[in-house]
Amino acid sequence: MSVCAFTVAIAIRAASLRLVDGRRGLVLGGGGITGIAWETGLVAGLLDAGVDLREADRVLGTSAGSVVGAQLRSSTPVEELFATQAAEHVPRPGEKAATVGPRVLLGYVASLARARGDGVAMARQLGRFAVRRAEAGRTPTLEARLTAIRGRLPSLEWPELHLAVTAVDAATGALRVLDADSGVPLLDAVAASCAVPGVYPPVPIEGRPHVDGGALSGTHADLMVGECARVLVLAPIDRGVGPMRPAGQLLGDVPHVVLAPDEASRAAIGRNVLDPAARAASARAGRDQAVRVLDRVRDLWG
């Protein structure tokens, strides 16, 4: 490499570091209906104490987190978002209680075994399983699912501030990161990110079926590496299963805090994260937990 080329490379690297310096990232992980509520409660509780997560420079949502991200990037006040989650027994259009039953669990175990430790292979197996279940009529219709997701979004337009959501190509297992520049409507992007394999139908994007971003990772926190100097992760489910890795491992040396449900929040969430009946208790538990994690978040967020 010539001296001139080396100098240019150093200048580009320095400019990149300056761009990232000070930039804050918010990662919102998957966790079902209760995950949406718990994350919203945490955001509301932290805001009570003066920590506003809406100030994030980058927001990345996976599955439940894609809904929360779209809500936070809208003009809807956080207190209103929380009140919606904390309201008891309010019917939602197209929403029904669901569960990851024995047949679905068996499909997950089979997908994990066939993947032999390969994350993309596992996502591909889960995608194919999801397509088969939908074609056999064992999931809600796509129309019903889009109705349910539409009812959770304050706006169907991509926000002006940065928001990215993750989904997985059901045929290839490849990750798709969707944002305002992707050309994919926000409703379709969020519905795809929330398409739990075997429980909800895959969502077509550009003519190809897509499933939950959680088929590859519960958070995809590694996408923030090199993008942000500090990262806060809200992870209703943060486990290392097979080739999947917890958020802390994905972020490595990037300064970060990972918040997962504590004992009280886990009790409120219960065993079925797809049960709307646990939504209100999960939201309140998240808000209460915010007080207990405030110092850690404030030290990171500033």
C-alpha positions in Angstrom: 0.0 0.0 0.0 1.3 3.4 -0.9 1.8 6.1 1.7 -1.0 8.1 0.1 -3.4 5.1 0.2 -2.5 4.4 3.8 -3.1 8.0 4.8 -6.5 7.9 3.1 -7.4 4.7 4.9 -6.4 6.1 8.3 -8.5 9.2 7.6 -11.6 7.2 6.7 -11.2 5.1 9.8 -10.8 8.2 12.0 -14.0 9.7 10.4 -15.9 6.5 11.0 -14.8 6.5 14.7 -15.9 10.1 15.1 -19.3 9.2 13.6 -19.8 6.4 16.1 -18.4 8.2 19.1 -21.3 9.2 21.4 -23.9 7.4 19.4 -26.4 5.5 21.5 -28.1 2.3 20.3 -31.3 0.7 21.6 -31.9 -3.0 20.9 -35.4 -4.3 21.5 -35.5 -8.1 21.6 -38.2 -10.7 20.9 -40.6 -12.0 23.6 -44.2 -12.2 22.4 -47.1 -10.2 23.5 -45.8 -10.0 27.1 -42.5 -8.9 25.7 -44.1 -5.9 24.1 -45.7 -5.0 27.3 -42.7 -5.6 29.5 -40.4 -3.5 27.3 -43.0 -0.7 27.1 -43.2 -0.8 30.9 -39.4 -0.5 31.2 -39.3 2.4 28.8 -42.1 4.2 30.8 -40.4 3.6 34.2 -37.1 4.8 33.0 -38.7 7.9 31.5 -40.3 8.6 35.0 -36.7 8.9 36.3 -35.6 11.2 33.4 -33.9 8.5 31.2 -35.6 8.9 27.8 -34.8 5.9 25.5 -36.5 7.7 22.6 -33.3 9.7 22.3 -31.5 6.7 20.9 -29.6 7.4 17.7 -30.2 3.8 16.4 -33.1 1.6 17.2 -33.1 -2.1 16.2 -36.2 -4.3 16.8 -36.6 -8.1 16.5 -40.1 -9.7 16.8 -41.8 -8.1 19.8 -39.1 -5.5 19.7 -40.1 -4.4 16.2 -43.5 -3.4 17.5 -42.0 -1.5 20.4 -39.5 0.2 18.1 -42.2 1.4 15.8 -44.3 2.6 18.7 -41.4 4.5 20.3 -40.4 6.1 17.0 -44.0 7.4 16.5 -45.4 10.6 18.0 -47.5 8.7 20.5 -46.5 9.7 24.1 -44.9 6.9 26.1 -47.5 7.2 28.8 -50.2 6.5 26.3 -48.3 3.5 25.0 -48.0 2.2 28.5 -51.7 2.8 29.3 -52.6 0.7 26.2 -50.4 -2.2 27.4 -51.6 -1.9 31.1 -55.3 -1.8 30.3 -57.0 -5.0 31.5 -59.0 -7.2 29.1 -59.2 -4.8 26.2 -60.0 -6.7 23.0 -57.6 -6.1 20.1 -58.6 -6.5 16.4 -57.5 -9.9 15.0 -55.7 -10.8 18.2 -56.2 -14.2 19.8 -54.3 -16.1 22.5 -51.7 -18.5 21.0 -49.2 -20.9 22.3 -46.1 -22.8 21.2 -47.7 -26.2 21.6 -46.1 -29.7 21.5 -46.1 -30.0 17.7 -44.5 -26.7 17.3 -41.9 -27.4 19.9 -41.2 -30.7 18.2 -40.6 -28.8 15.0 -38.2 -26.5 16.7 -36.2 -29.4 18.2 -36.1 -31.2 14.8 -34.9 -28.0 13.2 -32.2 -27.5 15.8 -31.0 -31.1 15.3 -30.8 -30.9 11.5 -28.9 -27.6 11.6 -25.9 -29.2 13.5 -24.9 -25.9 15.0 -25.3 -23.8 11.9 -27.5 -20.8 12.7 -28.5 -20.1 9.1 -29.3 -23.7 8.5 -31.5 -23.7 11.7 -33.3 -20.6 10.5 -33.9 -22.2 7.1 -35.3 -25.3 8.7 -37.6 -23.2 10.9 -38.7 -21.2 7.8 -39.6 -24.4 5.9 -41.5 -25.7 9.0 -43.4 -22.4 9.1 -44.4 -22.6 5.5 -45.6 -26.2 5.8 -47.7 -25.3 8.9 -49.3 -22.3 7.1 -50.0 -24.3 4.0 -51.7 -27.0 6.1 -54.0 -24.4 7.7 -52.4 -24.7 11.2 -51.8 -21.0 11.6 -54.1 -17.9 11.4 -54.6 -16.5 7.9 -52.2 -13.8 6.7 -55.1 -11.3 6.6 -55.9 -11.9 10.3 -52.3 -11.6 11.2 -51.8 -8.3 9.4 -55.0 -7.0 11.1 -53.5 -7.8 14.5 -50.2 -6.1 13.7 -51.9 -3.1 12.2 -53.7 -2.6 15.5 -50.4 -2.3 17.3 -48.9 0.3 15.1 -49.6 4.0 15.7 -48.6 4.7 12.1 -48.2 2.7 9.0 -45.4 5.0 7.8 -41.7 4.5 8.5 -40.6 7.1 11.1 -38.1 9.8 10.2 -35.8 8.8 12.9 -33.8 5.6 12.5 -35.6 2.3 12.9 -34.6 -1.1 11.6 -36.3 -4.4 12.1 -35.1 -8.0 11.4 -36.8 -10.8 9.6 -35.6 -14.1 8.0 -36.0 -15.4 4.5 -37.9 -18.6 5.1 -36.4 -20.4 2.1 -32.8 -19.5 2.7 -32.5 -18.7 6.4 -30.8 -15.4 5.5 -31.2 -12.3 7.7 -33.1 -9.3 6.3 -32.7 -6.0 8.0 -35.6 -3.8 6.9 -35.8 0.0 7.3 -37.2 3.0 5.6 -34.8 2.6 2.7 -35.7 -1.1 2.1 -38.8 -0.3 0.1 -40.8 -2.7 2.3 -44.0 -1.2 3.9 -43.6 -0.9 7.7 -46.7 -3.1 8.3 -45.2 -6.0 6.3 -41.8 -5.5 7.9 -43.1 -5.7 11.4 -45.5 -8.5 10.6 -42.6 -10.5 9.2 -40.4 -9.8 12.2 -43.2 -11.1 14.4 -44.1 -14.2 12.4 -43.2 -16.9 15.0 -42.5 -20.1 12.9 -45.3 -22.6 13.2 -47.5 -20.2 15.2 -48.2 -17.4 12.7 -48.0 -17.4 8.9 -44.9 -16.3 7.0 -45.2 -12.9 5.5 -44.4 -12.4 1.8 -41.8 -9.7 1.1 -40.9 -9.2 -2.5 -42.6 -12.4 -3.3 -40.7 -14.5 -0.8 -42.0 -15.8 2.6 -40.3 -14.3 5.6 -40.5 -15.3 9.3 -39.6 -14.0 12.7 -36.2 -12.4 13.1 -35.9 -14.5 16.2 -35.3 -17.6 14.1 -31.7 -16.4 13.9 -31.2 -14.3 17.1 -33.4 -13.0 19.9 -31.8 -9.6 19.6 -29.3 -9.3 16.7 -27.4 -7.0 19.0 -24.2 -7.6 16.9 -25.7 -5.4 14.2 -24.9 -2.5 16.6 -21.2 -3.2 16.7 -19.4 -0.5 14.8 -22.6 1.5 14.7 -22.9 2.7 18.2 -20.5 3.6 21.1 -23.0 2.5 23.8 -25.8 0.0 23.5 -28.8 -0.7 25.8 -30.6 -4.0 25.2 -34.1 -4.8 26.4 -34.3 -8.6 26.0 -37.5 -10.4 27.3 -35.8 -13.7 26.3 -32.0 -13.6 26.2 -30.8 -17.2 26.1 -28.1 -19.0 24.2 -29.9 -21.9 22.4 -27.9 -24.0 19.9 -26.1 -21.6 17.6 -27.9 -18.5 19.1 -25.9 -16.3 21.5 -27.0 -14.0 24.3 -26.9 -10.3 23.6 -23.8 -9.7 25.8 -21.7 -12.1 23.8 -22.9 -10.6 20.5 -21.8 -7.1 21.7 -18.4 -8.1 23.0 -16.3 -5.1 24.0 -18.9 -2.5 23.1 -20.0 -0.8 26.3 -23.5 -2.1 27.0 -26.2 -3.1 29.5 -28.6 -6.0 28.9 -31.9 -5.9 30.7 -33.9 -9.1 31.0 -36.9 -9.8 33.2 -36.1 -10.2 36.9 -37.9 -12.6 39.2 -40.9 -10.4 39.7 -41.2 -9.7 36.0 -40.9 -13.4 35.1 -43.7 -14.2 37.5 -45.9 -11.6 35.8 -45.1 -12.8 32.3 -45.9 -16.4 33.1 -45.2 -19.4 30.9 -47.0 -18.3 27.8 -45.5 -15.2 26.2 -48.2 -15.2 23.6 -51.2 -14.9 26.0 -52.8 -11.4 25.9 -54.2 -12.1 29.4 -50.7 -11.5 30.9 -50.1 -8.3 29.0 -51.2 -5.8 31.7 -49.3 -7.5 34.5 -46.2 -7.7 32.3 -46.4 -4.0 31.6 -46.7 -3.0 35.2 -43.8 -5.4 36.2 -41.6 -3.8 33.6 -42.3 -0.3 34.9 -41.6 -1.5 38.5 -38.3 -3.2 37.4 -37.1 0.1 35.8 -36.5 1.5 39.3 -34.3 -1.5 40.2 -32.1 -1.1 37.1 -32.1 2.7 36.9 -28.5 3.2 38.1 -27.1 0.8 35.6 -29.0 2.4 32.7 -28.2 5.9 33.7 -24.5 5.2 33.9 -24.6 3.9 30.4 -27.1 6.2 28.8 -26.0 9.4 30.4 
